Amino acid sequence: MDSSTPPRSIATPCVKVCIVDGASGLCLGCYRTLAEIGGWSGLSDERRAAVMAELPTRRDRIDPALRG
C-alpha cells in the first residue's frame, strides 16, 4: 500500500449503544460479543462478514424486554 493512500475504513455494525446483556453476552446495540467488539479491527474481512451475517439471528437471543 502506498503511504499516501489513506487506510481503508472497516465496516462495523456499531450503533453507539454499548450495553452488554449478561444473559446472552451480546451487545444490545450491535449484537456482537465483547470479544468480537474488542478484536473487530484485527479480524479478517471474511470473518467480519461472517459475523455481520449472523447478527440478525442473534437478536432473538436477547430478552425482548431488553431490546426496547
N, C-alpha and C positions, 0 to 999 in steps of 0.2 A: 504494500500500500504506500502510496506517495505521502510524504509527511505534510504536504499542503492540503491533502484531502481530509475533510472533517470526518470524525468517526461516524459510522452508521448508527442510527438510533435503534434501540432494542424495543420491540413491541412488548407491551405489558398490559395485563388486564386490570391493573391497579386503578381504583376509582377514589382513592384517598379516604376510604372508610376502613381504618385499620383496627379492627376489633376481632380477636380470635375467640371462637366458640370452643369452650373447654371440652364439651362432649364429643364434638366431631373433629376438633383440631384444625378447623378450616377458618379462614378469614371471612367475616360476614360481608365484606365488600367485594372481594375478588374470587373467593372460594379456593385459594391456594393454601398449602400448609406453610408453617413458619420456615421449614427447610427450603421449600420452593421459593418463597419470597426472598430469603436471605441469600440464596445461591443463584437467583434468576440471571444475573448478568454473566455468570460463568457457565450457564447451560448452553448446549449447542442449539442452533436454530431448530433442528429436528426435535430435540427434547422439549423446547419451549412450545413448539407447535403441537406436540402430543399432549402436553399439559393443557394448553388452551382448548383443545378439542374435548377434553374431559370435563372442563369447568361446568357446562350446563347441567350435567347429570349430578355433579357434586352438590348442587344447590339443594337437592332433595334429602341430603344427609343432615341438613341443619333444621332444627325445630322451627316450624312455620311461625311460631310466636316471636322468634328472634329475627326473622327475615324482614319484618316491617312491611 
